[in-house]
Amino acid sequence: MTVEIRIESGPLDAATSFACDGAGAIIAFEGIIRPDEQDRPIEAIEYEAYRPMADEKLHELAEQAMQRYGLKRIRVTHSEGRVPIDACSFRLEIASAHRAEGLEAMGWFIDTMKRDVPIWKRPRFVQQKESAP
């Protein structure tokens, strides 16, 4: 059983290999920056993390997911700093014996992380240019 936690500056690069012996399911989720927030166009989202607590809490949640759902491996990667639209800001990869527990673990992890981990997002809205009179 393996847990990997990373908080990286800026948008995340393409996913790297995530193999795991004995896994019948490899499930990945990527959070991509949408072009709008609160029905307003944005150019990016700025993520800020209280690093010591965020690292600790992410590791704690990953360990809980491993135990609760019998996972074989979990890797969590979250952005910090500015992430432009259409770029990846969050990636969760899970290896499990069967798909059902992997899918359930994924939903639980994301919901719990959003509630409990001190990582905040601030949308950077597109500045509307005033039209000439």
C-alpha positions in Angstrom: 0.0 0.0 0.0 1.4 3.3 -1.1 0.4 7.0 -0.4 1.8 9.9 -2.4 0.9 13.5 -1.7 2.2 16.5 -3.7 1.4 20.2 -3.9 2.9 21.7 -6.9 3.3 25.3 -8.1 1.1 26.2 -11.1 -0.8 23.9 -13.4 -0.1 20.2 -13.3 1.8 18.4 -16.0 0.3 15.4 -17.8 -0.2 12.3 -15.6 2.7 10.0 -15.1 2.4 6.2 -15.0 0.4 4.8 -12.1 0.8 1.1 -12.2 0.1 -1.2 -9.2 0.5 -4.9 -8.7 -2.7 -6.7 -7.9 -5.0 -3.8 -8.9 -8.1 -4.7 -10.9 -9.0 -1.0 -11.3 -7.0 2.2 -11.8 -9.2 5.2 -11.5 -8.1 8.8 -12.2 -9.9 12.1 -11.7 -8.5 15.4 -13.0 -10.0 18.8 -12.0 -9.8 21.2 -14.9 -10.3 25.0 -14.6 -13.6 26.0 -16.3 -13.8 29.2 -18.2 -16.4 30.7 -15.8 -17.1 30.9 -12.1 -20.4 32.2 -10.7 -21.6 32.8 -14.3 -18.7 35.2 -14.9 -15.8 34.6 -17.3 -12.4 34.0 -15.6 -8.8 33.8 -16.9 -7.4 31.7 -14.1 -7.8 30.5 -10.5 -5.3 31.2 -7.8 -4.8 28.5 -5.2 -3.4 29.2 -1.8 -2.5 26.4 0.7 -1.5 26.5 4.3 1.2 24.0 3.4 2.1 22.3 6.7 -1.5 21.6 7.5 -2.6 20.9 3.9 0.2 18.3 3.5 -0.7 16.7 6.8 -4.4 16.6 6.2 -4.1 15.2 2.6 -1.8 12.5 3.9 -4.3 11.7 6.7 -7.3 11.5 4.3 -5.3 9.3 1.9 -4.5 6.9 4.8 -8.1 6.9 5.8 -9.2 6.1 2.3 -6.6 3.3 2.0 -8.0 1.7 5.2 -11.7 2.4 4.7 -11.9 1.2 1.1 -9.0 -1.3 1.1 -7.1 0.6 -1.6 -3.8 -0.6 -3.0 -2.3 2.8 -3.9 -3.4 6.5 -3.9 -1.7 9.5 -5.4 -3.0 13.1 -4.7 -1.5 16.1 -6.5 -2.9 19.6 -6.1 -1.8 22.9 -7.6 -0.8 26.0 -5.6 -0.6 29.4 -7.3 -2.1 30.5 -10.6 -3.7 27.9 -12.9 -5.2 29.2 -16.2 -8.5 27.9 -17.7 -8.4 24.5 -19.3 -5.4 23.5 -17.2 -5.4 20.8 -14.5 -5.4 21.9 -10.9 -6.1 18.6 -9.1 -5.4 15.0 -9.8 -6.5 11.9 -7.8 -5.3 8.5 -8.8 -6.5 5.3 -7.0 -5.6 1.7 -7.5 -8.0 -0.9 -6.0 -8.8 -4.6 -6.4 -12.2 -3.8 -7.8 -13.8 -0.7 -9.4 -16.6 -0.3 -6.9 -14.5 0.5 -3.9 -12.2 2.7 -6.0 -15.1 4.8 -7.3 -16.6 5.1 -3.9 -13.2 6.1 -2.4 -12.8 8.7 -5.1 -16.1 10.5 -4.3 -15.5 10.3 -0.6 -11.9 11.7 -0.9 -12.8 14.7 -3.1 -15.8 15.7 -0.9 -13.8 15.3 2.3 -10.8 17.2 0.9 -12.9 20.1 -0.2 -14.4 20.4 3.3 -11.4 19.7 5.5 -8.1 20.6 3.7 -6.9 24.2 4.0 -6.5 25.0 0.3 -8.4 28.0 -0.9 -9.3 29.1 -4.4 -9.7 32.7 -5.7 -11.1 33.1 -9.2 -9.3 35.8 -11.4 -12.2 37.3 -13.3 -11.7 38.7 -16.8 -11.6 42.4 -16.6 -14.5 43.9 -18.6 -13.3 46.8 -20.8 -15.6 49.8 -20.7 -17.0 50.7 -24.1 -16.4 54.2 -25.4 -19.4 56.6 -25.2 
